[in-house]
Amino acid sequence: MKNLLTSVPMQRRSLLKAGGALIINFNLQTASFGQNQSLAAGPPDPGQIDSWIAIHQDNSATVFIGFAELGQGCSTALLQVAAEELDLSMSQVSTIGLDTHISPNQGGTYSSSAMRVGGPQIQRAAAEARQALLEMAATQLQVEADSLQVENGIISSPWNNALTTSYGELIGNRQFNLAFTGNAPVKSPDDYKLVGTPYPRNDFPLKARGIYRYIQHIRLPNMLHGRIVRPRGQGAYKDGVQVVAINEDSIATIPGARVLRQNNFVGVVAQTEWDAVKAAQQLEVTWEQPASLPGNENLFEQMEKGMTNERVAVEEGDISAFNTAFARTEFKAHGPYQAHVPFAPNCAVADVSQNSAMVMCSSQDIYNTRTSIANLLDMDTEQVRVQFHDGAGTFGHSCWDDVAQAAALMSSLTGQPVRVQLMRWDEHGWDTYGPAHIGKTRVAADSNGKLVSYEYEGWQHHWSLIETSEQTARGTPAAEWPPFPAQQINPRTLGGMYDIPNRYLLNHHVPGLDYLKGAWLRSPVDLSFSFVSEQAIDDLAFQLGMDPWQFRQQNISEYHWLGVLDAAAEAANWQLRPAAENLPDAAIVKGRGIGVGTHLASYGGAVAEIEVNKRSGEVKILHLYGAIDAGLVVNTSNVENQIIGQLVQTASRMLLEEVTFSKTNVTSLDWASYPILRFEQCPEITPVIVQRLNEAPSGAGEEVMAAAAAAIANAFFDATGKRMTMYPFTPERVRETLAG
Amino acid sequence: MASLTINGVSIEVQAGDDTPLLYVLSDELQLQGPRFGCGLAQCGSCSVLVDGVETRACVTPIASLKNKAITTLEGISAYYAAQTGLASIPQTTPVQDALVEEQALQCGYCYNGMIIKATELLLNNPDPTDAEIRSAMNGHLCRCGTYPKIISAIKKASRTIQLARQSAADSSMEGIV
């Protein structure tokens, strides 16, 4: 074994040799997983500079960041912000892993919050630390603080070479003991050296060499491998699953494999991972799973006809203007359930003793996960420590809390550390899916092409509150999140970009317990919203014989919206003409479409060029152009990658992705039954950043997907003269639409 | 006890013959390159080279690997050096370098399979067309949507490899002259 490890290139020896803060930090984390009692339970006091920044004797700084690295690059970009304000180089700043005993609680890493929320917080903390250091230097050197300059942590006077000190000398490895007021002045954008540049990500070299440690790689001494045992594919949320019988003898042939059970929670553990995999597959369990789902066929009818809770989200002016308007359109369309399905199924490692619990997982919100684990184990939150370790990109609330709970349960039942890795069918079949949606809209314009009325009704259920592990182990009844704006149809994407005097948005909350589990999937429900809304807008342009870009231009006055609309159109070299002007008889036809939309903040505009095979029903997306205005973009390379990722995922979601389910359970359980976009289907992608150096960062993780979904739908109309009323655009659905 | 040859080293492993190679590599030997993604040979997360051919470790029982040379991401530089006649083993291959230079990663989890497959491709076909790259890589999934940048990176690595071959050929010509 030793021989293998030392003789394999790039194994541990080179790992140590490689040096660099990140590797050292992960080693530190490994050393501290034994529930280091010397650390107080977090979160550290956000009102103290020491909770954010530590300066070391070599002038380097550790920045404590409360956001998770999900592949979006925030751990590099937030360090750029800190280095910029501290006048340090990027090689002098590092961060350490997200940990409820160490990291400030900046809230969860969702709604594109890392730069939007975290950027300004880290910036102000760094500016305040720098100010304090300059004041200390001024005292030591007996000069005015504002007469000093800083470069790479060396403080000097521009007029007197003898007057010099350094961050390390002033405070190295000691605490500031200073309240964080947020009042220190920050740099002017004109002085930025690092912010606004495509600084290379700090984790890439390690990831490319395979020596970056993901959650899946963590092993603890005396650890068991666990697997959850559940039916393949969830049923209706409220029913959960019931165990009727378990035949423990069915795994007797696997040495050391054991069944763990708490009420309807069933798991297996074994010494080796393969034995745990085999045991989970081999264990005979009789389940009761009622046939209480609507199934794909009856989903929308049940959602629309069942009892719903109504709430008016926006009411402006008088939408009766619709009735007398020159051009009117009514459009109704549907969006499917879609799954997060991270490339690697979620994984967690837990070490639970009587009085404390350590849980390592890929939660996007470690402090919230800590609360959920504490509830599950009947502990105080202070007794629970949660560490974030990177998994595969998760794009919202996938199964990370579910697996963290499962690992905690199994560790508490065995008294040993347990690693639980979900299997592919667990992640596909027990996800909290992005909910299905029905949208109905009526939009009207006058004879000059000015929008006069906009009405939208949307039906969808809300996010699920109780994870399946807790539901099965403790019998906690299924429940949805309390009412929250995210439950509402999205006023920004639903006509919010246009100058419309009369607007009415009505939300039909569908009680979710009779359906699949739901949660926020990247740009939650926005693809469905704009699929409906932007097709209706497009139809008005068509009726008026206007170019769809120009029609949008003349109905938008807000400069951010105009900026992204124009940036996408210009990148695509858009030539003015009405849509579907010339519909050839050929079997294979091309079309182009445009759309605008966003999520909660920022602005997205997109253009799509597609090809439709009218005979086979196959749709190819040839090229997607996507523009985002996210205010100040700290790291342009990261945001470029975010735009590329959003456009590729939107192509995937519009062409291929749909959760299938019978009356009993989900049936799309792997990459064959729930396909995603592949290399050969991937369009050309043109990302466009609208940089706003003088505005606050507003988030760039999900804001061009709604626009791109609409652009694809509108391109289909341009190519065929028909409108799709449901995605994904499967060949069957396309042929049906073209025949209709 | 089975004997396997991994990255040029022959080693005895404890796992039973029916164990898929992935669990030997990631669990028993704790290598971090090949990693679980689906267990169904659908995604390419666990890929290794077996006698130079990209193979899904998650469904390949070790019984089928006797007397075969297994290369994991940890050994890809040595393998690349041996295949291209380099005098010394570089820390990273042109494929890995190009992926970093293009900033082609997001979460990076799919990178084991992407690097293994792209290396196999470029060793067999140093100057692939766009269509050949897409076709070769088509069995490897990425949920983050990095495909466009991976394609650019493979093209970049292809140019690097061709230049290296060209200069090696030139210097050997000089020797002859």
Interface residues (C-beta under 8 A of the other chain):
Chain A: M1 N3 L4 S7 V8 P9 M10 Q11 S14 L70 G71 Q72 G73 P198 P200 R201 D203 F204 P205 K207 A208 R209 G210 I211 Y212 R213 Y214 Q216 H217 R219 H225 T272 E273 W274 V277 V341 P342 F343 A344 P345 D390 G391 A392 G393 F395 Q421 M423 R424 S637 N641 I644 G645 Q646 L647 V648 Q649 S652 D670 W671 A672 I676 L677 R678 F679 E680 C682 E684 I685
Chain B: I6 N7 G8 V9 I11 A15 T19 P20 Y23 S26 D27 E28 L29 Q30 L31 Q32 G33 R35 F36 G37 C38 G39 L40 Q42 C43 S45 T72 L73 E74 G75 S77 A78 I89 Q91 T92 Q96 L99 V100 Q103 L105 Q106 C107 G108 Y109 C110 Y111 N112 I115 I133 R134 S135 M137 N138 G139 H140 L141 C142 R143 C144 G145 T146 Y147 P148 K149 I150 I151
